């Protein structure tokens, strides 16, 4: 399975946070699955760190291959596919991550209720707390 973890799930993962559910941990650590994080998650973390909302060591990006995590970068076609998926959630990073999941054919693991509320025939969601 091709998996995309959202920003919060990525933060929980690197901090070994107990909020990640057992089924989520099983999916993430199953070597048969391809684990990915979006470029937009890394960008969001970098921005939040620069304004003091989050501690983030940029060297983590260099450690991703050793963690078995690939970065999914946008291309022209995925950027053209961007849209607002839920009128109650205009967060550009959330919508970019949803777009990435759909465009790349990934199951998106998230704990964000606004993302989990999105209904789109091409979006596969998994609640990170299960």
C-alpha positions in Angstrom: 0.0 0.0 0.0 1.2 3.5 -0.8 0.8 5.6 2.3 1.0 9.4 2.8 1.2 10.6 6.3 0.1 14.1 7.1 2.1 16.7 9.0 0.7 15.9 12.4 1.1 12.2 12.0 4.7 12.7 10.8 5.4 14.8 14.0 3.8 12.1 16.1 5.9 9.5 14.4 9.2 11.2 14.9 8.3 11.9 18.5 7.1 8.4 19.2 3.8 9.9 20.3 1.3 7.5 21.9 -1.6 9.1 20.0 -0.8 7.0 17.0 -3.2 4.1 17.0 -2.1 0.4 17.0 -3.5 -0.2 13.5 -1.7 2.9 12.2 1.6 1.8 13.7 1.1 -1.6 12.0 0.5 0.1 8.6 3.5 2.5 9.1 6.0 -0.2 10.1 4.9 -2.8 7.6 7.8 -3.0 5.2 5.4 -4.0 2.4 3.9 -0.5 2.5 5.5 2.5 0.8 5.7 5.3 3.4 5.7 8.9 2.1 5.5 12.5 3.5 4.5 15.4 1.3 6.9 18.2 0.4 4.1 20.4 1.7 4.4 18.9 5.2 8.1 19.6 5.3 7.4 23.1 4.1 4.7 23.6 6.7 7.0 22.5 9.5 9.8 24.7 8.2 7.5 27.8 8.2 6.1 27.0 11.7 9.6 26.5 13.1 10.7 29.9 11.6 7.9 31.7 13.5 8.4 29.7 16.8 5.3 27.5 16.6 7.2 24.3 16.3 10.7 22.9 17.0 12.0 21.3 13.8 15.5 20.3 13.0 15.9 20.6 9.2 18.6 17.8 9.3 15.6 15.5 9.7 15.1 15.7 5.9 18.5 13.9 5.4 17.4 11.1 7.8 14.2 10.3 5.9 15.7 7.6 3.6 17.0 5.8 6.7 13.6 5.9 8.2 12.1 4.4 5.1 10.2 7.6 4.2 10.2 9.2 0.8 9.2 12.8 0.1 6.5 13.3 -2.6 7.3 16.5 -4.5 4.7 18.4 -6.5 4.9 18.6 -10.3 3.0 20.8 -12.7 0.1 18.3 -13.0 -0.4 17.9 -9.3 -0.2 21.6 -8.8 -3.0 22.1 -11.4 -5.1 19.5 -9.5 -5.1 21.6 -6.3 -8.5 22.6 -5.0 -10.4 23.2 -1.7 -11.9 19.9 -0.7 -14.0 21.1 2.2 -15.5 24.6 2.4 -14.9 24.4 6.2 -11.2 23.9 5.7 -9.4 26.3 3.5 -6.0 25.5 5.0 -3.6 25.5 2.0 -1.4 22.8 3.5 -4.3 20.5 4.3 -5.6 20.8 0.7 -2.2 20.4 -0.9 -1.7 17.2 1.1 -5.1 15.9 0.1 -4.3 16.8 -3.5 -1.0 14.9 -3.2 -2.7 11.8 -1.8 -5.2 11.7 -4.6 -2.7 12.5 -7.4 -0.2 10.0 -6.1 -2.8 7.3 -5.3 -1.9 7.1 -1.6 -3.9 6.3 1.4 -3.7 9.4 3.6 -3.2 8.8 7.3 -4.4 11.8 9.3 -5.9 12.7 12.7 -7.3 16.0 11.4 -11.1 15.9 11.7 -11.5 18.5 8.9 -9.5 16.2 6.5 -11.3 13.1 7.8 -14.6 14.8 6.9 -13.6 15.2 3.2 -15.6 13.0 0.8 -14.0 12.5 -2.5 -14.3 9.3 -4.6 -10.6 9.3 -5.2 -9.5 10.0 -1.6 -8.6 7.1 0.6 -8.4 8.1 4.3 -7.3 6.4 7.4 -7.7 7.8 10.9 -4.3 7.9 12.6 -5.7 7.3 16.1 -7.1 3.8 15.2 
